[in-house]
């Protein structure tokens, strides 16, 4: 299982919503809790963020493959977590 990398900005309302949905989905479905997620604040860790090709936050990568970028939905966050666990 590859870890997810999630790029955020601390003041981004879409990032906060995606994090809340991630927490909610992990509580609803125990298998989604197995997904390892590295959260990178692009303002605090620009050296990591600059190594990835994205424009909007939140953005999710599995390895170097971009899975999602932009305004999230709960279903999109679920799909990202499921991809991480190989569901």
C-alpha positions as a Markdown table, in Angstrom:
| # | Residue | x | y | z |
|---|---|---|---|---|
| 1 | Unk | 0.0 | 0.0 | 0.0 |
| 2 | Unk | 1.4 | 3.3 | -1.1 |
| 3 | Unk | 1.0 | 6.4 | 1.2 |
| 4 | Unk | -1.2 | 9.3 | -0.1 |
| 5 | Unk | 0.3 | 12.7 | -0.1 |
| 6 | Unk | -2.2 | 15.5 | 0.5 |
| 7 | Unk | -1.2 | 19.1 | -0.2 |
| 8 | Unk | -3.0 | 21.8 | 1.7 |
| 9 | Unk | -2.9 | 25.4 | 2.9 |
| 10 | Unk | -3.9 | 26.0 | 6.5 |
| 11 | Unk | -6.3 | 28.7 | 5.6 |
| 12 | Unk | -8.0 | 26.9 | 2.7 |
| 13 | Unk | -11.7 | 26.1 | 3.5 |
| 14 | Unk | -11.7 | 23.3 | 0.9 |
| 15 | Unk | -8.7 | 21.7 | 2.5 |
| 16 | Unk | -10.4 | 21.8 | 5.9 |
| 17 | Unk | -13.6 | 20.3 | 4.4 |
| 18 | Unk | -11.5 | 17.5 | 2.8 |
| 19 | Unk | -9.8 | 16.7 | 6.1 |
| 20 | Unk | -13.2 | 16.6 | 7.9 |
| 21 | Unk | -14.6 | 14.2 | 5.2 |
| 22 | Unk | -11.5 | 12.1 | 5.5 |
| 23 | Unk | -12.0 | 11.8 | 9.2 |
| 24 | Unk | -15.7 | 11.0 | 8.8 |
| 25 | Unk | -15.1 | 8.4 | 6.1 |
| 26 | Unk | -12.5 | 6.7 | 8.2 |
| 27 | Unk | -15.0 | 6.4 | 11.1 |
| 28 | Unk | -17.7 | 5.1 | 8.8 |
| 29 | Unk | -15.5 | 2.5 | 7.1 |
| 30 | Unk | -12.6 | 0.9 | 9.1 |
| 31 | Unk | -10.8 | -0.2 | 6.0 |
| 32 | Unk | -10.4 | 3.4 | 4.9 |
| 33 | Unk | -8.6 | 4.1 | 8.2 |
| 34 | Unk | -5.8 | 1.9 | 6.9 |
| 35 | Unk | -4.8 | 4.5 | 4.3 |
| 36 | Unk | -1.6 | 6.2 | 5.2 |
| 37 | Unk | -1.8 | 10.0 | 4.5 |
| 38 | Unk | 1.1 | 12.4 | 4.6 |
| 39 | Unk | -0.3 | 15.9 | 4.8 |
| 40 | Unk | 2.0 | 18.6 | 3.4 |
| 41 | Unk | 1.3 | 22.3 | 4.0 |
| 42 | Unk | 2.7 | 23.8 | 0.9 |
| 43 | Unk | 3.5 | 27.1 | 2.6 |
| 44 | Unk | 5.4 | 25.4 | 5.4 |
| 45 | Unk | 7.1 | 22.8 | 3.2 |
| 46 | Unk | 7.6 | 24.4 | -0.2 |
| 47 | Unk | 10.6 | 22.1 | -0.9 |
| 48 | Unk | 8.2 | 19.1 | -1.0 |
| 49 | Unk | 5.4 | 20.9 | -2.7 |
| 50 | Unk | 7.6 | 22.2 | -5.5 |
| 51 | Unk | 8.5 | 18.7 | -6.5 |
| 52 | Unk | 4.9 | 17.9 | -7.5 |
| 53 | Unk | 2.8 | 19.2 | -10.4 |
| 54 | Unk | -0.4 | 20.7 | -9.2 |
| 55 | Unk | -2.1 | 24.1 | -9.1 |
| 56 | Unk | -5.0 | 23.9 | -6.6 |
| 57 | Unk | -5.3 | 22.6 | -3.1 |
| 58 | Unk | -6.3 | 20.2 | -1.8 |
| 59 | Unk | -4.4 | 17.9 | -4.1 |
| 60 | Unk | -3.9 | 14.2 | -3.5 |
| 61 | Unk | -1.1 | 12.0 | -5.0 |
| 62 | Unk | -0.5 | 8.3 | -4.8 |
| 63 | Unk | 3.2 | 8.1 | -5.3 |
| 64 | Unk | 3.7 | 10.6 | -8.1 |
| 65 | Unk | 0.3 | 10.0 | -9.7 |
| 66 | Unk | -2.2 | 12.8 | -9.1 |
| 67 | Unk | -5.5 | 11.4 | -8.0 |
| 68 | Unk | -7.4 | 14.6 | -7.3 |
| 69 | Unk | -7.0 | 18.4 | -7.4 |
| 70 | Unk | -9.4 | 21.2 | -6.5 |
| 71 | Unk | -12.7 | 21.6 | -4.8 |
| 72 | Unk | -13.4 | 18.2 | -3.2 |
| 73 | Unk | -16.6 | 16.3 | -2.6 |
| 74 | Unk | -17.1 | 13.5 | 0.0 |
| 75 | Unk | -17.2 | 11.0 | -2.9 |
| 76 | Unk | -13.9 | 12.3 | -4.3 |
| 77 | Unk | -12.2 | 11.9 | -0.9 |
| 78 | Unk | -13.7 | 8.4 | -0.6 |
| 79 | Unk | -12.3 | 7.5 | -4.0 |
| 80 | Unk | -8.8 | 8.8 | -3.1 |
| 81 | Unk | -8.8 | 6.8 | 0.1 |
| 82 | Unk | -10.0 | 3.7 | -1.7 |
| 83 | Unk | -7.3 | 4.1 | -4.3 |
| 84 | Unk | -4.7 | 4.2 | -1.5 |
| 85 | Unk | -5.9 | 0.9 | 0.0 |
| 86 | Unk | -6.3 | -0.8 | -3.3 |
| 87 | Unk | -10.1 | -1.2 | -3.0 |
